[in-house]
Amino acid sequence: MRRTASPFSLVLLGLGTFLLVLAPLLARYVHPRAAVNPIDIDTTAVYTGRGSVFDLDRVETVPDQRITVTQRVRGNVEDSERSGNAVWDVTTSVDTDRSLPAADPHDALDFTPHRWVLDRRTTKPVHCCEETPRIEGEAYLKFPFDVRKRSYQWWDNTLGGTVVLRYRGTQKVQGYTGYRFTGSVPPTKTGTRLVPGSIVDQPDRPQVLAEEWYSNHGVELVVDQRTGRVIRAQTGPRQTLRAPGGDEDAAVLLDAEKIAFTVQTQKEAVRQAKSDSDRLRLLGETLPMGAAGAGFVLAVIGGVLVVRGRRVEEGHDTSGTPRPTLTK
């Protein structure tokens, strides 16, 4: 008796083995290399709300003004490729209706350019490439991949430091579920500014090195769990001036209870988060699980067929029925 294997059974066994090997490669090799922060990012987020702002022409704080915050993030591809990190140039402008649309962003109520350098896989800050300011913490414009249900150290650029944002459950944004984090900033001195003494209740002094103070009524971020993308942001900044050594605010520069992503910004953030999340789920879960399941089935079937083989025995056909023997 001799045993042979059909080509079909060998193909099934080989294909099954290939899929079993492919499954962990997709999960452990391909997926981690897909979960990286981009270097060619070019996004704009717009926040709107109402609050009080300091009018330089009237030299007083004007209440109930519509406030628009525009934050643009552009990746510096050349510096990113040179350093191996994601180098993002960020501009943030604060406007009232009087300065919109602005031909020059420097005409805004406040205009702040800065650069964030981050590790492409972990999202941790990297201190290189003319980074300014020195950003710290675990999250800023986005959170790390695979966001956990815990507190995070979030960088507040106005504060110039980190704020603890605590996990507060889930929340839907434009029909898409994300993790919700909240925090606040107590009144904190952030610097000094040379201003006319009359602004800080010292009219007898032509100029005073006033203290800049900042607080936040509340920070609320809703984040996509898989990608760490912020799909909704809300903040309540308060910026004031105090006389040197003063205990009370003498002038309010900006005070808004709520400035939040516009609906259009939310929709675009959700669209991008869902697209990236689906791609990562495909590479990290769907394809590996499908490949492993299909590979196991094919390998078992192919192995059984190879083991059984096709028996050819002298005097018997493949079914084991005796063949007639010719005699002289």
GIGIDA-V391155 format. One record per residue. NEAR is the number of other ideal C-beta (glycine too) atoms within 12 Angstrom. Layout:
near->NEAR
near->NEAR
This chain:
near->13
near->11
near->16
near->18
near->22
near->21
near->14
near->17
near->26
near->22
near->19
near->27
near->28
near->21
near->24
near->30
near->24
near->20
near->29
near->27
near->21
near->26
near->30
near->19
near->22
near->29
near->27
near->16
near->17
near->22
near->27
near->19
near->17
near->26
near->30
near->28
near->37
near->28
near->27
near->20
near->29
near->17
near->27
near->24
near->38
near->29
near->35
near->30
near->31
near->23
near->33
near->28
near->39
near->31
near->21
near->20
near->11
near->12
near->15
near->16
near->25
near->25
near->19
near->16
near->29
near->24
near->39
near->35
near->41
near->32
near->38
near->25
near->33
near->25
near->30
near->27
near->19
near->13
near->25
near->30
near->16
near->15
near->24
near->19
near->32
near->39
near->37
near->38
near->31
near->36
near->27
near->33
near->30
near->37
near->32
near->32
near->18
near->20
near->27
near->22
near->14
near->21
near->9
near->11
near->22
near->15
near->18
near->29
near->35
near->32
near->22
near->24
near->23
near->27
near->34
near->44
near->36
near->43
near->24
near->30
near->21
near->22
near->38
near->28
near->33
near->28
near->20
near->22
near->27
near->19
near->27
near->20
near->25
near->20
near->33
near->24
near->30
near->30
near->40
near->43
near->40
near->41
near->41
near->33
near->34
near->24
near->34
near->18
near->16
near->18
near->22
near->33
near->25
near->41
near->36
near->35
near->35
near->32
near->34
near->23
near->24
near->25
near->35
near->24
near->36
near->22
near->26
near->22
near->15
near->19
near->25
near->17
near->33
near->25
near->14
near->30
near->22
near->36
near->39
near->30
near->39
near->30
near->31
near->26
near->32
near->18
near->24
near->25
near->26
near->28
near->19
near->19
near->26
near->18
near->29
near->22
near->21
near->20
near->32
near->35
near->21
near->23
near->15
near->12
near->18
near->12
near->18
near->27
near->22
near->33
near->30
near->34
near->35
near->35
near->31
near->35
near->26
near->27
near->38
near->36
near->41
near->37
near->45
near->39
near->31
near->34
near->36
near->40
near->43
near->44
near->45
near->36
near->41
near->35
near->44
near->32
near->41
near->35
near->40
near->33
near->37
near->33
near->29
near->23
near->15
near->22
near->12
near->16
near->29
near->30
near->36
near->30
near->38
near->41
near->32
near->35
near->23
near->24
near->39
near->31
near->33
near->24
near->17
near->16
near->31
near->31
near->21
near->25
near->39
near->30
near->22
near->28
near->38
near->26
near->19
near->30
near->33
near->20
near->22
near->32
near->27
near->22
near->29
near->30
near->20
near->20
near->26
near->28
near->21
near->21
near->30
near->26
near->19
near->24
near->31
near->23
near->20
near->28
near->29
near->21
near->23
near->31
near->24
near->18
near->24
near->25
near->17
near->16
near->21
near->23
near->18
near->16
near->18
near->11
near->13
near->17
near->14
near->16
near->11
near->13
near->10
near->11
near->14
near->9
near->9
near->6
near->4
near->3
